[in-house]
Amino acid sequence: MRLRAVSSPARAGARIAGVTGDHYFTAQPASDAPAREVEFSVADRDYQLVSAGGVFSASRLDPGTAVLLRKAELPAADTVGDLLDLGCGFGPIACVLADVAPASTVWAVDVNARARELTAANAARIGAADRVRVSAPDDVPADLRFAQLWSNPPIRIGKDELHELLLRWLPRLAPDGVGWLVVARHLGGDSLQRWIIDQGWQVERHASQKGFRVLRVTR
């Protein structure tokens, strides 16, 4: 699979509210920041998405996300059901999932309001606005269960907060669902794998590349 990433100023002088000093897990980034375009390719499909400061990996496709999209098993074209992009940022994972699995519904979830705005715009760019549900965490229907969960989880929010996040969302997998996580080894990828196993999940180290672990999580 070919995968590359570059960034350039966005067309039409678009601007998105925010500042580069905001954390990517800030709920409401504060000031104006110019938008930019991020280009990458996954599975021989080219993407040109809009990003901006104040969201995760604003200027490029994050290396961990790139490894996840390269090494995890992307859903088949006939995959149905609800898929979750947890911590969607500007939406690269959500857009790829919606593109390769057009019969599914993708829920793109993030606490960051600008990230949600960007993801919605990017879903429209690829013609998937009707199949990508962009949502704050508390707005996802409580009874919804996901066939797949995809995430480059926000390690830097802290261990306790990360554990709380996974304890909230992993149980939302359907009984036969699968979760795909990518975590840098030097940021605790191996210890996180052990912790998830201790919570009663089956965890396979599906792949390792460039210092990242791709974990496959099932019940």
Phi, psi and omega in degrees: 000130178276136181211119179222164181209132173220165177229153180204163178301142182285154179291158171066014176062032182299146176227143180236140180297133175153168175226154181292341179284346177292144170287152180291345176259016172289133184291319183228085176305150199268304194250178181287143175214139180292144175282160177216162178257140176241123181250138176202166179231137176226129177050045178064020174246134182262139180232142176226099186249158178262140178225179178194165179299158178086005174237166183297131177048060190293333189258356183197169170287120183303138181304322178293318176299320178299317178296317179301313182289336179277321192256333177286167180271103178298147180298146178290162183299332182264012178296133178240170179101191184258130177246146183242127167255105186267117186078060195287341185057223180276003166103019181297318180293314180302318182292320178296314179300314180296327182286316185276341181233072188292347178271358182259169171247129182254125174262118180255112191242132177203147176283340187275118184297322180292322177302318179295319178299315180295318180298317178299317179296320181288325175298321177294322179301322183265008178077027183237023183301329182279352183241358176248113179264108181269130191209147165287154184306317185286351182263358177284130180306133187295334183268002183284134177239145190250136175289327179216146173237129179238135180198138160257086195294153184283081184304323189284000173286348181110151186299313183298317180293322177296316179298319178299319179299312182290324177295334178282320192258327179301320177296350178278357174292142172298161182307325178256018183283167180224139176250140177241119180237148171234132182218136176293137179300317184287349176257016173100025181301319182288320179291326177294321177301315179296320181296317180297319177300318180297339178275002175100012181263156171270126182230123176249131171282096189289325181198159172225135178200136175053036178083007180249145173256132172256116186253134174254120188245128176221168179288000000 
